[in-house]
Amino acid sequence: MSRILIVEDEAIIRSALRRLLERHDHTVSEAGAVSEALDLDPQRFDLVISDLRLPGEPGTELIARAAPVPVLIMTSYASMRSAVEALKLGAVDYVAKPFDHDELLETVARVLHQQATHRAEPPDITEPGGRRQTMIGNCPAMQAVYTRIRKTAPADVTVLIQGESGTGKELVARAIHQQSKRAAAPLVCVNCAAIPETLIESELFGHEKGAFTGASAARTGLVEAADGGTLFLDEIGELPLDAQARLLRVLQEGEIRKIGSVETRHVDVRLIAATHRDLRALSKTGEFRLDLYYRLNVMQIDLPPLRDREDDILEIADVLLDKACRRHDREGLRLSRAARRVIRDFPWPGNVRELENALERGVILAEGHLIHPDDLGLSPGPRPTPATRPPEPPVAPGPAATGGESDGEEQPAPDEEDLSLEDYFQHFVLEHQDQMSETELAQKLGISRKCLWERRQRLGIPRKKGPRRSAG
């Protein structure tokens, strides 16, 4: 039984429409103006049917206010212009008065069916440890992601997942694999940015004994290990050109050849790739093969950044907080009202990963049973931009900042002490990695090379590629 809100200022039409819909098992509420409809909270309904011309505000005002609930516009001015304008503003459809009863009922049934179809359920995912979790979020962008996962998973085609670092690309890959026909076969996950360029081909395709210095035994590659299942290549934009050519052959011919071998082997692998970079733009500069891009981009799934998921942020925060409390044995901790406001309004350039780190800090630093804004360690000042656009180093104020010509008010450079620990790490590495080796970076940060590598992977900071050596 669907709940429908009728917004019509003429009582006779409103009552007749109500009786018609109730005879067909719909629950109906009435309003005579936009303000009355808002008092009834239109988002509680499955459909809003509104006249275009109403006293005060027009019926199209409800389109944004009721979202994501669809709004069907009625108009006695059956002109194409008014109908088109309503549709441009986001109305799901329109009907002209006086309307045919059967036509109206058919339109209502179609809209309600579409609405039910489009409300996709978040997929369940089994984590590597065997624990099950559900993807979080019901904003329109994530609804589109869930629908694409549901439709793509059984199709056994190559998938390209696009999204900023920390948006959950591996979760989407796991959901696709676990809803596919290959769910019983292995899912092999590879972070292309975490493997040194000199070893990436050996890791992916394997090698024979003696193929190169240090190859003391034959090795099976990760592509072959995924035979019959799914291979997930995260940060595929970091894959060297030689490895790209080999991967293209896997997609085209279903064949691999180990390094140092003259024999080829057939493999049956479904490939899911992910990146935060624009592969088409990289192909124009010669950093990524265009033919491989076309092979990868059979089906694309775009993950929204956390800042575009305002309705989901606090729900995600509550789930992550519960996990952090269990890890640190701090059951019962809650976010204060001020902390919830800060979390809701923060831009989150590091996405879900940054939110998780902030909540972990809060759990560790909180005294008592509430986490306050200071415990989260979020800087209120300018934030580093996401990994897709590395931040520029702070610039000391020059003459322009102290009285020279300027287009606007000069903003002070961010103080490194105002950044969180993770932000400071990212800022320092991106600023100095061109001039320092990995060993020097680790020494300056007071950590080991292994710790530096692990933090790079967790924060999605790629290593600066040096010039490739020639074979001669």
MARTITI-43895 format. One record per residue (C-alpha): x, y, z; residue in three letters. Coordinates in Angstrom, 2 decimals, always signed. Layout:
BEGIN
      xx      yy      zz residuo
       X       Y       Z     ALA
...
end
This chain:
BEGIN
      xx      yy      zz residuo
   +0.00   +0.00   +0.00     MET
   +1.54   +3.29   -1.15     SER
   +1.31   +6.62   +0.67     ARG
   +0.43   +9.53   -1.62     ILE
   +0.22  +13.25   -0.82     LEU
   -2.16  +15.36   -2.95     ILE
   -1.43  +19.10   -3.08     VAL
   -4.37  +20.91   -4.73     GLU
   -6.08  +24.17   -3.78     ASP
   -9.48  +23.27   -5.30     GLU
  -11.29  +21.14   -2.72     ALA
  -13.60  +19.43   -5.25     ILE
  -10.71  +18.18   -7.41     ILE
   -8.71  +17.21   -4.32     ARG
  -11.57  +15.14   -2.87     SER
  -12.34  +13.44   -6.19     ALA
   -8.69  +12.50   -6.67     LEU
   -8.48  +11.20   -3.13     ARG
  -11.51   +8.93   -3.58     ARG
  -10.12   +7.61   -6.87     LEU
   -6.75   +6.70   -5.34     LEU
   -8.24   +5.21   -2.17     GLU
  -10.45   +2.93   -4.26     ARG
   -7.20   +1.50   -5.64     HIS
   -5.73   +0.78   -2.20     ASP
   -3.53   +3.87   -1.79     HIS
   -3.28   +5.79   +1.51     THR
   -3.87   +9.47   +0.74     VAL
   -3.22  +12.74   +2.59     SER
   -4.25  +16.22   +1.41     GLU
   -2.82  +19.75   +1.40     ALA
   -4.06  +22.96   -0.19     GLY
   -0.69  +24.74   -0.60     ALA
   +3.05  +24.12   -0.57     VAL
   +3.34  +25.37   +3.03     SER
   +0.67  +22.88   +4.18     GLU
   +2.44  +20.08   +2.30     ALA
   +5.74  +20.89   +4.01     LEU
   +4.01  +20.69   +7.41     ASP
   +3.06  +17.09   +6.53     LEU
   +6.74  +16.27   +5.67     ASP
   +6.48  +15.15   +2.02     PRO
   +9.52  +12.88   +2.40     GLN
   +7.34  +10.49   +4.44     ARG
   +5.32   +9.66   +1.33     PHE
   +5.99   +7.44   -1.68     ASP
   +4.62   +9.96   -4.18     LEU
   +3.53  +13.62   -4.24     VAL
   +0.86  +14.71   -6.75     ILE
   +0.79  +18.50   -6.91     SER
   -1.02  +21.13   -8.95     ASP
   +1.33  +23.50  -10.77     LEU
   -0.55  +26.71   -9.89     ARG
   -1.07  +27.03   -6.14     LEU
   -1.63  +30.01   -3.82     PRO
   +1.74  +31.29   -2.65     GLY
   +4.51  +29.08   -4.05     GLU
   +4.09  +26.98   -7.21     PRO
   +3.89  +23.21   -6.99     GLY
   +7.35  +22.84   -8.53     THR
   +8.79  +24.11   -5.21     GLU
   +8.03  +20.66   -3.79     LEU
  +10.35  +18.90   -6.24     ILE
  +13.51  +19.78   -4.29     ALA
  +11.79  +19.81   -0.86     ARG
  +10.35  +16.31   -1.27     ALA
  +13.45  +14.68   -2.85     ALA
  +14.10  +11.82   -3.26     PRO
  +10.31  +11.30   -3.26     VAL
   +9.03  +11.77   -6.86     PRO
   +6.64  +14.66   -7.64     VAL
   +3.93  +14.29  -10.30     LEU
   +2.75  +17.69  -11.55     ILE
   -0.88  +18.42  -12.54     MET
   -1.71  +21.43  -14.67     THR
   -4.88  +22.77  -16.21     SER
   -2.67  +24.73  -18.58     TYR
   -1.92  +21.83  -20.89     ALA
   +0.79  +23.69  -22.72     SER
   +4.00  +21.96  -23.67     MET
   +6.00  +24.84  -22.17     ARG
   +4.69  +24.39  -18.61     SER
   +5.12  +20.61  -18.84     ALA
   +8.69  +20.88  -20.11     VAL
   +9.61  +23.41  -17.43     GLU
   +8.26  +21.12  -14.72     ALA
  +10.26  +18.18  -16.10     LEU
  +13.42  +20.30  -16.31     LYS
  +13.02  +21.16  -12.64     LEU
  +12.92  +17.45  -11.80     GLY
   +9.25  +16.44  -11.88     ALA
   +8.93  +12.73  -12.56     VAL
   +6.04  +13.34  -15.03     ASP
   +2.99  +15.55  -15.60     TYR
   -0.74  +15.10  -16.25     VAL
   -3.11  +17.65  -17.78     ALA
   -6.44  +18.56  -16.18     LYS
   -9.13  +17.49  -16.69     PRO
   -7.37  +14.11  -16.54     PHE
   -8.58  +10.71  -17.62     ASP
   -8.94   +8.44  -14.59     HIS
   -7.39   +5.39  -16.22     ASP
   -4.48   +7.42  -17.58     GLU
   -3.81   +8.96  -14.17     LEU
   -3.90   +5.59  -12.40     LEU
   -1.55   +4.11  -15.00     GLU
   +0.91   +7.00  -14.54     THR
   +0.79   +6.67  -10.72     VAL
   +1.37   +2.89  -10.93     ALA
   +4.32   +3.35  -13.30     ARG
   +5.99   +6.01  -11.13     VAL
   +5.56   +3.95   -7.95     LEU
   +6.99   +0.88   -9.68     HIS
  +10.02   +2.84  -10.88     GLN
  +10.55   +4.24   -7.41     GLN
  +10.50   +0.78   -5.84     ALA
  +12.90   -0.55   -8.49     THR
  +15.38   +2.29   -8.05     HIS
  +15.59   +1.98   -4.26     ARG
  +18.47   -0.48   -4.26     ALA
  +19.50   -2.32   -1.11     GLU
  +23.14   -1.93   +0.02     PRO
  +25.00   -5.18   -0.72     PRO
  +26.39   -7.40   +2.04     ASP
  +30.13   -8.08   +1.93     ILE
  +32.20  -10.79   +3.58     THR
  +35.49   -9.35   +4.82     GLU
  +38.76  -11.34   +4.57     PRO
  +38.40  -12.43   +8.22     GLY
  +34.97  -13.91   +7.51     GLY
  +32.97  -11.13   +9.15     ARG
  +29.97   -9.81   +7.20     ARG
  +29.21   -6.13   +6.79     GLN
  +26.79   -4.03   +4.77     THR
  +27.82   -1.07   +2.64     MET
  +26.58   +2.10   +4.34     ILE
  +24.65   +4.95   +2.79     GLY
  +21.37   +5.67   +1.05     ASN
  +22.04   +8.97   -0.71     CYS
  +21.06   +9.09   -4.41     PRO
  +24.69   +8.70   -5.55     ALA
  +25.14   +5.52   -3.51     MET
  +21.76   +4.21   -4.68     GLN
  +23.15   +4.48   -8.20     ALA
  +26.28   +2.57   -7.11     VAL
  +24.22   -0.25   -5.56     TYR
  +22.09   -0.53   -8.70     THR
  +25.17   -0.67  -10.91     ARG
  +26.73   -3.37   -8.66     ILE
  +23.54   -5.47   -8.81     ARG
  +23.32   -5.24  -12.59     LYS
  +27.05   -5.61  -13.29     THR
  +28.00   -8.46  -10.95     ALA
  +26.33  -11.34  -12.86     PRO
  +27.43  -10.06  -16.28     ALA
  +31.07  -11.24  -15.95     ASP
  +32.46   -8.16  -17.75     VAL
  +35.48   -6.01  -16.94     THR
  +34.69   -3.19  -14.50     VAL
  +36.46   +0.12  -13.90     LEU
  +35.81   +1.74  -10.50     ILE
  +36.58   +5.47  -10.36     GLN
  +36.80   +7.44   -7.12     GLY
  +39.05   +9.44   -4.85     GLU
  +41.37   +7.69   -2.42     SER
  +39.51   +6.42   +0.62     GLY
  +36.02   +6.16   -0.93     THR
  +35.77   +2.35   -0.66     GLY
  +36.74   +1.06   -4.10     LYS
  +37.87   -2.31   -2.73     GLU
  +34.50   -2.76   -0.98     LEU
  +32.74   -2.30   -4.31     VAL
  +35.09   -4.83   -5.93     ALA
  +34.32   -7.37   -3.17     ARG
  +30.59   -6.77   -3.57     ALA
  +30.79   -7.37   -7.33     ILE
  +32.81  -10.56   -6.86     HIS
  +30.58  -11.95   -4.12     GLN
  +27.41  -11.35   -6.17     GLN
  +28.94  -12.84   -9.33     SER
  +29.02  -16.38  -10.70     LYS
  +32.64  -16.56   -9.53     ARG
  +31.83  -16.02   -5.83     ALA
  +33.11  -19.49   -4.86     ALA
  +36.46  -18.86   -6.64     ALA
  +39.27  -16.66   -5.29     PRO
  +39.31  -12.86   -5.27     LEU
  +42.92  -11.66   -5.57     VAL
  +43.48   -8.01   -4.62     CYS
  +46.60   -6.17   -5.81     VAL
  +47.62   -2.58   -5.07     ASN
  +49.68   -1.63   -8.11     CYS
  +51.13   +1.41   -6.32     ALA
  +52.53   -0.77   -3.50     ALA
  +54.74   -3.00   -5.68     ILE
  +58.11   -1.68   -6.93     PRO
  +58.16   -1.12  -10.69     GLU
  +60.97   -3.66  -11.15     THR
  +58.90   -6.42   -9.54     LEU
  +55.38   -5.70  -10.78     ILE
  +55.54   -7.96  -13.85     GLU
  +56.96  -10.84  -11.81     SER
  +54.27  -10.38   -9.15     GLU
  +51.43  -10.30  -11.67     LEU
  +52.57  -12.86  -14.26     PHE
  +55.11  -15.01  -12.41     GLY
  +58.62  -16.07  -13.44     HIS
  +60.70  -19.14  -14.09     GLU
  +63.71  -20.15  -12.05     LYS
  +66.78  -18.16  -13.17     GLY
  +64.74  -15.66  -15.20     ALA
  +66.61  -12.82  -13.49     PHE
  +69.05  -12.25  -10.65     THR
  +67.47  -13.48   -7.43     GLY
  +64.90  -15.75   -9.12     ALA
  +66.04  -18.85   -7.22     SER
  +62.75  -20.67   -7.78     ALA
  +59.79  -20.54  -10.13     ALA
  +56.91  -18.37   -8.98     ARG
  +53.19  -18.35   -9.84     THR
  +51.89  -14.88  -10.62     GLY
  +48.82  -13.28   -9.08     LEU
  +46.92  -13.38  -12.39     VAL
  +47.30  -17.14  -12.50     GLU
  +46.40  -17.37   -8.80     ALA
  +43.07  -15.72   -9.66     ALA
  +42.30  -18.26  -12.41     ASP
  +38.58  -19.00  -12.35     GLY
  +37.93  -16.06  -10.06     GLY
  +38.38  -12.29   -9.96     THR
  +41.51  -10.14  -10.07     LEU
  +41.17   -6.68   -8.49     PHE
  +43.89   -4.23   -9.56     LEU
  +43.73   -1.15   -7.34     ASP
  +45.45   +2.06   -8.52     GLU
  +45.86   +0.63  -12.01     ILE
  +46.98   +4.07  -13.20     GLY
  +50.36   +3.33  -11.54     GLU
  +50.97   +0.22  -13.68     LEU
  +54.13   +0.53  -15.85     PRO
  +53.67   +0.47  -19.64     LEU
  +55.38   -2.92  -20.06     ASP
  +53.00   -4.50  -17.56     ALA
  +50.07   -2.74  -19.27     GLN
  +50.97   -4.48  -22.55     ALA
  +51.04   -7.88  -20.82     ARG
  +47.73   -7.19  -19.09     LEU
  +46.16   -6.22  -22.42     LEU
  +47.04   -9.66  -23.78     ARG
  +45.37  -11.29  -20.79     VAL
  +42.17   -9.38  -21.56     LEU
  +42.31   -9.97  -25.30     GLN
  +43.52  -13.56  -25.51     GLU
  +43.12  -14.91  -21.98     GLY
  +46.80  -15.91  -21.99     GLU
  +49.81  -15.26  -19.75     ILE
  +53.49  -16.03  -20.19     ARG
  +55.80  -16.12  -17.19     LYS
  +59.00  -14.07  -17.31     ILE
  +61.73  -16.31  -18.68     GLY
  +59.30  -18.81  -20.20     SER
  +58.50  -19.52  -23.85     VAL
  +55.19  -21.20  -23.07     GLU
  +51.85  -19.50  -22.68     THR
  +49.09  -20.59  -20.33     ARG
  +45.35  -19.95  -20.66     HIS
  +43.64  -18.25  -17.71     VAL
  +39.99  -17.45  -17.05     ASP
  +40.02  -14.27  -14.97     VAL
  +37.50  -11.48  -14.49     ARG
  +39.28   -8.15  -14.07     LEU
  +38.08   -5.32  -11.84     ILE
  +40.28   -2.23  -11.91     ALA
  +40.17   +0.89   -9.76     ALA
  +41.84   +4.27   -9.92     THR
  +41.59   +7.81   -8.59     HIS
  +43.27   +9.13  -11.73     ARG
  +41.84  +10.13  -15.13     ASP
  +43.02   +7.27  -17.34     LEU
  +41.83   +8.95  -20.55     ARG
  +43.92  +12.03  -19.71     ALA
  +46.92   +9.80  -18.90     LEU
  +46.54   +8.10  -22.29     SER
  +46.94  +11.47  -24.02     LYS
  +50.31  +11.99  -22.30     THR
  +51.48   +8.44  -23.09     GLY
  +51.39   +7.27  -19.44     GLU
  +48.53   +4.82  -20.01     PHE
  +47.66   +2.73  -23.04     ARG
  +44.48   +3.93  -24.73     LEU
  +43.65   +0.42  -26.01     ASP
  +43.91   -0.92  -22.45     LEU
  +41.66   +1.88  -21.18     TYR
  +38.97   +0.88  -23.67     TYR
  +39.33   -2.77  -22.64     ARG
  +38.97   -1.85  -18.96     LEU
  +36.08   +0.57  -19.33     ASN
  +33.38   -1.92  -20.34     VAL
  +31.37   -0.98  -17.25     MET
  +32.24   +2.02  -15.08     GLN
  +31.18   +2.67  -11.49     ILE
  +31.78   +6.15  -10.07     ASP
  +32.11   +6.39   -6.29     LEU
  +31.11   +9.76   -4.79     PRO
  +33.48  +11.50   -2.36     PRO
  +32.33  +11.69   +1.26     LEU
  +31.73  +15.46   +1.04     ARG
  +28.97  +14.76   -1.53     ASP
  +27.25  +12.26   +0.78     ARG
  +25.99  +14.64   +3.46     GLU
  +23.02  +12.45   +4.39     ASP
  +25.30   +9.44   +4.97     ASP
  +28.21  +10.97   +6.90     ILE
  +26.82  +10.62  +10.42     LEU
  +25.56   +7.09   +9.74     GLU
  +29.02   +6.08   +8.54     ILE
  +30.60   +7.82  +11.55     ALA
  +28.43   +5.85  +13.99     ASP
  +29.42   +2.52  +12.43     VAL
  +33.14   +3.40  +12.37     LEU
  +32.96   +4.70  +15.95     LEU
  +31.45   +1.43  +17.12     ASP
  +34.31   -0.51  +15.49     LYS
  +36.95   +1.80  +17.00     ALA
  +35.38   +1.45  +20.46     CYS
  +35.57   -2.34  +20.22     ARG
  +39.19   -2.24  +19.04     ARG
  +40.27   -0.03  +21.97     HIS
  +37.92   -1.51  +24.58     ASP
  +36.06   +1.80  +25.05     ARG
  +32.49   +0.58  +24.77     GLU
  +29.81   +3.20  +25.41     GLY
  +31.64   +6.22  +23.95     LEU
  +29.40   +8.61  +22.01     ARG
  +29.90  +11.71  +19.91     LEU
  +28.82  +14.99  +21.49     SER
  +26.37  +17.19  +19.61     ARG
  +29.18  +19.60  +18.75     ALA
  +31.35  +16.74  +17.45     ALA
  +28.47  +15.50  +15.27     ARG
  +28.08  +18.99  +13.80     ARG
  +31.81  +19.19  +13.06     VAL
  +31.76  +15.77  +11.38     ILE
  +28.70  +16.66   +9.32     ARG
  +30.16  +19.99   +8.11     ASP
  +33.81  +18.96   +7.57     PHE
  +34.88  +18.62   +3.87     PRO
  +36.73  +15.29   +4.39     TRP
  +39.34  +15.49   +1.61     PRO
  +40.62  +12.07   +2.74     GLY
  +37.11  +10.59   +2.55     ASN
  +36.10   +7.59   +4.68     VAL
  +39.71   +6.74   +5.56     ARG
  +40.22  +10.22   +7.05     GLU
  +36.93   +9.97   +8.97     LEU
  +38.00   +6.61  +10.37     GLU
  +41.34   +8.05  +11.53     ASN
  +39.63  +11.04  +13.19     ALA
  +37.24   +8.79  +15.09     LEU
  +40.09   +6.55  +16.20     GLU
  +41.89   +9.62  +17.58     ARG
  +38.68  +10.59  +19.34     GLY
  +38.32   +7.18  +20.99     VAL
  +41.92   +7.28  +22.22     ILE
  +41.88  +10.88  +23.48     LEU
  +38.33  +11.13  +24.88     ALA
  +37.90  +11.46  +28.64     GLU
  +34.56  +10.45  +30.05     GLY
  +31.78   +9.05  +27.87     HIS
  +31.64  +11.77  +25.18     LEU
  +33.95  +12.57  +22.26     ILE
  +34.28  +16.32  +21.78     HIS
  +35.51  +18.23  +18.68     PRO
  +39.01  +18.75  +20.13     ASP
  +39.39  +14.98  +20.53     ASP
  +38.91  +14.46  +16.79     LEU
  +41.99  +16.55  +15.92     GLY
  +40.41  +18.20  +12.88     LEU
  +41.93  +21.48  +11.78     SER
  +39.33  +24.20  +11.14     PRO
  +41.68  +26.01   +8.74     GLY
  +42.45  +25.30   +5.06     PRO
  +42.67  +21.60   +4.32     ARG
  +44.99  +19.71   +1.99     PRO
  +43.23  +18.74   -1.23     THR
  +42.60  +15.06   -2.10     PRO
  +45.32  +12.82   -3.52     ALA
  +44.09  +13.49   -7.03     THR
  +45.64  +16.95   -6.75     ARG
  +48.64  +16.97   -4.39     PRO
  +48.84  +20.13   -2.26     PRO
  +51.35  +22.80   -2.97     GLU
  +53.82  +23.51   -0.14     PRO
  +53.09  +26.52   +2.08     PRO
  +54.47  +29.80   +0.74     VAL
  +55.89  +32.37   +3.09     ALA
  +54.20  +35.80   +2.86     PRO
  +55.92  +38.02   +0.34     GLY
  +55.53  +41.68   -0.61     PRO
  +52.12  +41.00   -2.18     ALA
  +50.87  +39.69   +1.15     ALA
  +52.00  +42.74   +3.06     THR
  +50.66  +45.52   +0.94     GLY
  +51.40  +44.79   -2.73     GLY
  +48.73  +44.45   -5.40     GLU
  +46.37  +41.54   -4.83     SER
  +43.15  +40.26   -6.39     ASP
  +41.65  +39.64   -2.98     GLY
  +42.38  +39.13   +0.66     GLU
  +45.61  +37.18   +1.14     GLU
  +45.16  +33.91   +2.98     GLN
  +47.91  +32.90   +5.42     PRO
  +49.79  +29.70   +4.70     ALA
  +48.56  +26.76   +6.80     PRO
  +50.69  +26.13   +9.86     ASP
  +51.95  +22.55   +9.90     GLU
  +51.23  +22.34  +13.64     GLU
  +47.52  +22.88  +12.92     ASP
  +47.36  +19.73  +10.76     LEU
  +46.42  +16.30  +12.08     SER
  +49.19  +13.69  +12.22     LEU
  +48.00  +11.99   +9.04     GLU
  +47.67  +15.33   +7.25     ASP
  +51.15  +16.39   +8.37     TYR
  +52.58  +13.12   +7.08     PHE
  +50.89  +13.53   +3.68     GLN
  +51.89  +17.19   +3.46     HIS
  +55.55  +16.47   +4.35     PHE
  +55.95  +13.51   +1.96     VAL
  +54.38  +15.27   -1.03     LEU
  +56.48  +18.39   -0.44     GLU
  +59.85  +16.66   -0.01     HIS
  +59.77  +13.39   -1.96     GLN
  +61.19  +15.06   -5.09     ASP
  +64.36  +16.01   -3.20     GLN
  +64.71  +13.11   -0.74     MET
  +65.10   +9.36   -1.01     SER
  +62.75   +7.03   +0.85     GLU
  +65.44   +6.48   +3.50     THR
  +65.89  +10.24   +4.05     GLU
  +62.13  +10.79   +4.23     LEU
  +61.81   +8.05   +6.86     ALA
  +64.70   +9.49   +8.90     GLN
  +63.21  +12.99   +8.85     LYS
  +59.83  +11.66   +9.97     LEU
  +61.44   +9.52  +12.66     GLY
  +60.00   +6.25  +11.34     ILE
  +61.29   +3.16   +9.55     SER
  +61.17   +2.66   +5.78     ARG
  +58.61   -0.11   +6.33     LYS
  +56.39   +2.24   +8.34     CYS
  +56.76   +4.90   +5.63     LEU
  +55.68   +2.38   +2.97     TRP
  +52.69   +1.22   +5.05     GLU
  +51.50   +4.79   +5.64     ARG
  +51.83   +5.58   +1.93     ARG
  +49.50   +2.69   +1.14     GLN
  +46.99   +3.56   +3.86     ARG
  +46.77   +7.21   +2.78     LEU
  +46.95   +6.51   -0.96     GLY
  +50.15   +8.54   -1.55     ILE
  +51.96   +7.19   -4.64     PRO
  +55.74   +7.14   -4.75     ARG
  +57.42   +9.65   -7.06     LYS
  +58.55   +7.76  -10.13     LYS
  +62.17   +8.25  -11.02     GLY
  +63.53   +8.16  -14.59     PRO
  +63.48   +4.67  -16.07     ARG
  +66.88   +3.14  -16.76     ARG
  +67.67   +1.94  -20.26     SER
  +68.50   -1.70  -20.85     ALA
  +71.87   -0.79  -22.31     GLY
end
